[in-house]
Amino acid sequence: MKKIILSPSLLSADFFNLREQTAELKRCGADMLHVDVMDGSFVPNITMGQELVKSFDASTPLPLDVHLMIEAPEQQIRQFA
């Protein structure tokens, strides 16, 4: 049987309480956290950039599953990695 991996989206998080929210997600069994990066060009919405993803990474021991919906991701992949 395949293991189900839980990766809740941080797009719904309360960014003012990010550390507490990510800790709660870990306690609830999240395996990783999903981060949607949208640049307003590749997709019409704008979400978060590299600095916010860096803050997410610092706020939790869980790995991040970063979904890059951006123009020319190959030009930014190293910064997000």
N, C-alpha and C positions, 0 to 999 in steps of 0.2 A: 504494500500500500504506500502511495506517495505521501510525503509529509506536506502539509499545507503550510505555506509561509505567509505570515501576516505582515503587511507593509502599509500601515495607515498613512494617509496623506497629511503632510504638515500644512497644506493649504487651508485646512480648516482649524488650525491651531490658533490659540490666543497668544499672539507674539509677545505680549506684555508679561505673560506667565510661561514662557517657553520651557524653561528648565523644569518647572513643576509638571507641565503637561507631558513632556517627553519622558520624565521619570514615571508618571502614571501609565503611559502607554507601555513602558517596559514591564511594569508590575502586572499589567493586564495581559501580557504574553506577546507583545509585538516582537517580531524577529528583526525587523529593520524599519526604517522610516522612509516614506516616499516623498520626494521633493520635485514639484513641477516647476521648471524654469521656462517662462514664456517671454519672448522679447518684443511682442507687439508687431513684429514683422512676419515671422514664419507663421505665427498664429495671431489673431487679433488682440488677445488679452496680454497684459503685462503683469508679471508676478514678481519674482525675486531674482537677484543677481548673485554674483560670486561672493560678495561680502555677507549677505544674509545666509547663504549656504554655509559659509565658514562659521557663522554664529550657530547654526543648527548643529554642525559637526562638533563644536565645542560644548554644546549643551547636553550631549547624550553619549553614552558608550555604544549605543546601537549603530550599526552601519547605515549609511544613507543610500537609497536607491534614487539616483538623480536622473530625471527625465528631461533631457534638453530639447525643448521645442523652440529652437533658435535658428536663425540664418547662419550658415557656415559653421556648424558645431566643431568641425575639425580645427578651426582657428582658436577655439576656446577650451577644448577638451582638457588640456594640461592644467589650466587654471582651476577648473572644476574638480579634476582628479585630486 
